[in-house]
Amino acid sequence: MEANIVTVLIRTKTLPDSIEQGKQALLGLAQMVRTVEPDCLAIELAQDLDDPTNITMIEKWSSRDAYEGPHMQSSHMKSFIEKSSRHFSGPPDISFCNGTQIND
């Protein structure tokens, strides 16, 4: 794995009556990002089994700068933030990590 690849953990919480709408909004955004942003290498969505309002997105990016710059300034991100905020209890918690791939 390249040294500059960064894992971004985005933890969000849907409103209790908007779990499915919030999840679908995140899945739609993930599909758009993977389609149009070459610096996004992978996205996984993980929903908490004990509290389905807790959703974590695990994203791999070519660099932190690519995530914080062009990605966050894209029209699809701005639109997502504007339109889907009604499904979430607040802004997400975002952290940046270096990872080590473990292969069999």
Helices and strands as residue ranges (DSSP letters): E 6-13, G 16-18, H 19-36, E 40-47, E 54-61, H 64-66, I 67-71, H 72-73, H 75-84, G 85-87, E 93-97
